[in-house]
Amino acid sequence: MGLDFDRLREMNWRRAQEFFGDTDDWSILERCGEMTGEAGEAANVAKKIKRGWKMKNGIKTPYDQSDLDALFDDLADELADVIITADLAAAQNDIDLGARVVKKFNEKSEKWGCEHRL
């Protein structure tokens, strides 16, 4: 199932209002701070994947496949959180994030001389 930005926007904003209640009062800095926190969590998971080991009983132990599977699952969740919080920042500031992603993707393709466009 693919992402529909319009559906995300509708449900994301409704859930934020229901859960937090005061989301209209958040500043753009607070919204972007929340998004940055989620990006930091994704980066932390990526660091662990790159590092390739964990501490177990005080000993550096290489990850086994189940560790890596769990880390990649965590990474997927954190990246999803980045998108969700980015959408909330966009929603509060009347930015059509789906349209802006298309615009930005196409601008970069043109700049880099790539034929791929959305």
Buried (B, 14 or more C-beta within 10 A) or exposed (E): EEEEBEEBBEEBBEEBEEEEEEBEEBEEEEBBBBBEEBBEBBEEBBEBBEEEEBEEEEEEEEBEEEBBEEBEEBBEEBBEBBBBBBBBBBBBEEBBBBEEBBEEBBEEBEEEEEEEEE
